Amino acid sequence: MAKIVAAGTIAVLTACAPPVPGLVKADGVERVPVDRAAYAAEFQAFRASALTLGAALLADGGEGAEGNVVSSPGSLLIALAMLRAGASGETAVEMDQMLGLPDGNRDEAMNALLESLAAYDGDPGSVDEKDPPRKPVMHAANGLFVDKDVPTGRNYLETLARHYGTGVYPVDFRDEAATGPALDAWVDRNTGGRIKKAPAEYDRDNTFSLLNALYFAAAWQSPFDPNDTSDSPFTKSGGEEISVPTMYNSLQLAYAEGPGWRAVELPYAEGFAMRLVLPGPGVGPESLTAAKLTAIAAALDTAPEVSALISLPKWDHKSTFDLRKVFEALGLARTLVTTEDFDAIQPKLTLTQAAQAANITVAEKGTVAAAVTQINGAVTGVPPLPDQTIDFDRPFLYQVVHTETGLPIFMGKVADPR
């Protein structure tokens, strides 16, 4: 199998400046420049898809404390787009239909979206999170770890290089002592240390691990004055009233409202805004379906600015998700079980794990958040690699033995098998 890899995959790759393990990219394949203005319709489809994913993540709830949830539909969308690039057959159709992905030029459009985010790229490790930057840092990273002894599809690698700007890290998944820390180091580096470990539990049987990391840090356009922060009442869904640190500010904000909701956009200093949606009295956030969130987004796109006094609690939350449950809820049934529709990635690949970890800190000066989405897979129907390989390619001796007594019934030597 190692020879197959060398002939079928690694031969078309060339090593680049190697972090450990070495990053390998498709030889001669450069990322395609794109005209972002040409993909307005696809961006709308991506937004609707992300809102669908976000609603599913919120409905799942993850493992957040006290009902709090923080998720990254953006990270999940990018990871699923990378997975879709290697899908075929009924799984490809299912993913397109259930996720509402654009037809035809999906990868080109995702390239354009990632390029748009790249205008704010920066090193997460350089951010002072107690004083978020006026120019936002929006770092997006894609990583693909594959078992070095399993062939990875040439066309798939070229798509990743051409539209997602990434290559692969060939590793030995059976060597947990080396590969586990490598996955964790990638996560730690691309989230500025906010997430230390890959979200999926390590499995030595995996042969494929796809990751997306998003890191965001930005100052508010108009910071909240810490001197105005005070403990104020907050009523939980069950009616219990608690006291929480609450920020206050008087601002010009885009404002929209509709049946059962009110919404504002709280701008950061540049390029981004926090959309805040308040359900009506007696109605919880669970009423905000993907369709309603899409309508709210459209309303805020054209909403006028109004003078508003807002109070906003500070929060610092984290969540983790078993994404297989989320995929089931989204109707991705075949995606979860197929052993043939991801052959373009690895022969007989099936998904084994999917997980996300996310966190966010919102305070007077701004917001810092990070998320990692991980989708793992393993080849099926392929026997594990042996501990030893013995080639009888020179003269050898043989015996035909009666196993109960050990009696050699026949014994011989092969000097020339012809």
N, C-alpha and C positions, 0 to 999 in steps of 0.2 A: 504493500500500500504506500510505503514511503516513496517507492520509485514512481508510483502513479502521481503522487503529489508533485514530485520534482518535475515530471514530464508535463503534467497537465496544468499546474498552477504556478508554482514558484518560478518556473522557467520564464513566465511572462511577467514576472515581477522584478522590481529592483529595490534594494534597501535604500532608505532615506536616513536622514540624521536620526540616529536611534536613541529614543528613550529606552528604558529597559521594561519589558522586552522590546526588541527592535520593531519599529513600525515599517510595514511593507506596503508599497503602493503599486498600482498598475503601471507597467512600463510604458512610457510614451503617451499616457493619457493625462491631459491637463483638465482642470476644472473649466467648464464652459462659461464664458461671460454671458450674461443675460440682460435683457431690457426689462427692468421691473415693471415699467408702465404697461407692458403687453400682457400682464397676468392679473389684471384687476378682477376679472370674473373668478379666476382660480383662487385668489386671496379671499374672496367672499365665501367660496366653497370651503376653504380651509377654516375660516372663522366659524362657519356653521358646524363643521365637523368637530372642531375643538370645543364648541359649546355643548355638543352632544356628548363628547367624552367627559367634559367637566361635570355635566349633570349626572352622568353615570358614576363618576368618582364620588361626588357628594352624596348620591343615594346609597352607595356602598358604605361610606363613612370611614373606611380604613380603620386604623387603630388609634385614632386621636383620643385625647382625654376629654372627658366631660362633654362629649358631643361636638367638640371643635374639629374642624377638618381643614387641612390645607393640602392642595393637590396641584399638579401642573398638567393641565390638558395640552398645553403647548409641547411639553417634553414628550408626552405620550403620543401626540400626533406625529411628531418628527420620527420617533422610534418606529411607529407603525408604518409610516411612509417608507422607511428604509427596509422594513420587513416585506412590505408589499412589492418592492422593487424586485424581490426574488420569488414572488408567488406566481402561480399559474393555475389554469383549470378552474374548478368550482370555487376554490379558496380565493382566487383573485376576484372572481365575480362577487363572492360574499363580502369580502372586505370593501370593495367599491360601493356596494349597495348599502351595507349596514353603516359604513362610516361616511358615506356621501363624498367620497374622494373625487377629484376632477377626472374627466375622461381624457385619454390620449396623451396629454403633456404634463402628467402629474409630477414626474421627477424634475422636469424643467421648471415648473412653477415652484416646487419646493426649493430648488436652487435659488430662485429669485427671492423667495421669502427669507432664506438663510443669509443671502447677501444683504438684504435690507437690515437684518439684525446685526450683521457684521459691522455696520457703520458705528456701532457702540461697543465693539469688542474691546476687551481689556483683560488684564491679569487679575483674577479674583484675589490672589494672594497679596496684592498691593493695596487693597481697599481698607481704609479705616472704617470699620463698620459702625463705630460710635459717631462718625461724622461722614455720612454718605456723600458721594461726589455730586457736584452740580451737574456735570455731564454724566449721564448714567453709564454704568458699566453693565452691558448685557452680553455675557459670554455664553456661547452655545458650542458644545463639543459633541462629536459623534465618535464612537469607538466600536470596533468589531474585533473580538478575540475569537480565534478559530484554532482548533486542534491541528497541530503541525502535521499529523499523520493522516488527516482526512482531507480529500481534495475539495477545494472551494471553487465554485464556478467562475470562469474567466469573465463572462459577460456581467455577472453580478458585481465582481470587483471593479470592473470598468465603470459600471453605473455609479457605484459609490464614489469613485474618484472623479467622475465627470460632473456629477450633480450634487454630491454631498461633501466633496472636498476631503475625503478620508480614505484610509487604506485599512489594513488588518494587522493585528498583532498575533503572529503564530506562537502558540504556547502548547504545553503538555498539560491537559486538564487532569491527568492522573497524578501529576506532581502538585498536590495541593499546597505544599510548603512554598513553592515558587509562584504558582499561578494565582492563588488566593490573594497574597499580598500585592501582586501586580494589578489585579482588578481593583483592589481597595485603594492603591496608590493613585490610579487613574481617577477614581471618584474623588478622592481627597483633593487632588491637584486642581481638578476642574470645577470644584465647588468652594474653593478657598478655605477648605477645612471645615465647612459647615456640615458636610456629610462625610463621615470617615470611612464607611464601608459600603461595598456594593449591596444593594437592597435584597437580592435573592440569596438564599442560603446556598453555600457552595456545594456543588455536586460533581464528583470525580467522573461521572459517566457522561457529562455534557461534552459536546464537541463544538459548541457555537454559543457565543454570548454577545448580544448587541446592546449597546448602551447609548443613551443620550443624557447629557448633563446641561442644565441651564442655571446660570448664576446671574442675579440681578441686584444692583445696588444703585440707589438714586435719592437725591435730596428733593424735598417738596419744592415746588415753585415758590410757595409762601409758607415757610416753616411755622409750626406751632410754637408759641412761646412757652417754654417749660414752666415759667412762673404762673401761667394760667392753668396748668394741669392740677386737677384736684380729684379727690375721691367723690364719685357720683353714683347714683343708683342705676342698676342694670337689671331688668326683669328677665329671668330665664323662661324657657318655653313652658315649664310647668307652673309658672306663676311666682316662683321664689324670687325675691328681690335681694340682690347682693350689691356691695359697694366696690367699685373698680376705679383705678386711675384713668381719668378722662381728659382728653385734650380739647381745646376750644379755639376756633378761629373764625374770622369774618372775611369772606372771600367772594370773588366773582366766579361762578361755577356754571358749567353746562348742566341744565336741570330738565328732567322729563318725568312725566307721571302717567299712569294708566290704571285700569281696574285692578286693585289689589297690590299696587306697588308705587314707589317713588324712587328716583335714582338721580345721582349726581356723578360727575367726573372730577376727581381731585387731581389736578395736574402736577407732575413732577417738573423739574426745572427745564427739561428738554425731552421731547420724543416719546414720552410715556405718560399715562394717567392711571390712577386707581379708580375703577368704577365701583361705586357703592350703591347697592340696591336694598331698599328697606321694604319688606312685605307689609301689607296692611295690618291694622290691629286685629289680633286674634288669628293671624295667618302666619305660618312658619315658612322658613326658607325652602322647605320641601315643595311648596306650591310653585316654585320657580322652575318650570320644566325647560327643556332645551328649546322648545318652540317659543316659550315666553321670553327666555333670555335672548334669543335671536331678535325678537320684536323689540325688546328693550335696547339692544345694541343699535338697531336701525333708528329708533327714536332719538337716542343720544347723538347719533351721527349728525343730525340736523337740529339739535336742541339749542335754544338761545341761552346765553349766559344771563344769570340772575344774581343779585346780591343775596348771599346766604350766610347765616350764622350756623355753624355746624359744631356738634360735639361728637367726638370720636374716641372710643376707648383705645388705649394702647394694648397691643397683644404680641405674644411671642409663642408661636405654636409649631408643632411638628406632627406629621402623620406618616404612616406606612400603609401600603396597599398590596394585597395579593391580587394582581391584575387578572389572573385567570377567572376569578369570580366576576370581575367587571366585564371581561370579554364575553362570558356566558350571558350576562344580562344584556349585552349589546346585540346578541344573536350571532356571535362569531363561532358557531358550533363546529363547522368543518375546519376552520382555522386552527382550532385547538387539538384536533385529532388526526389531521391528514398526515400520511407518511409518504406522500408522493408529490404534493403540489409545491413543495419547497426544494425540489431536486435541483433547481437552478442555483441554489445556495450550496447545499451539500446533498449527496444522494441519500434518499430515504430519511431526510431530516424531519423530525417532529418536535413541536414545542413542548418543553418540559416545565418551564417556570416563567413567570412574568411578575415583576414587582416594581413598585415605585416608593421612593422616600422623598419627602418634601418638608421644608420648614420656612418660616417667615417671621421677621421681626418688624413691627410697625411702631414708630415712636415719633417724637416731636420733630426731628430733623429729616426723617425720610424712612425708607424701606430697604431692607436687605432680605433676599430670599434665595433659596437654592432647591433644586430638584434633580433626581436621577431616576431614569426609567431603564429597566433592564429586562430583556427578553432572551431567554436561554433555550437551547435546543440540543438534541442528541440524534445521531444517526441510529436507525433501527435496522434489524435484520443483518447487521454486520458483526461478525464475531469479534470479541476484544482482541487486541494485538497480543501475541504470545510473549512470554518472558524471554524465550530464546528462539532463534531461527537456525535450523540445521539443514544444510543443503547437501544431499547425497550426490555430489557432483565429481566424485573421484572414487576409486575402487573401495568397496566396503564388504563387510561380512554380514551374513544373515543366518537366522535360525528360525525354524518352525517348532514351537515349544508347546508341549502339553502342559497347560497351566496348572492343573491339579498336582501333578508330580514334578513339574519342572523338567521333564525329559525332553531333550532336543530331538524331535522326530526327523527333522531335516536340518542341515547346516551347509552353508556354502559361502562363496565369495563371488562378487560381481566385479570383474576387471574390465569388461566391455559389454554394456547392456544391449548391443545390437544383436 
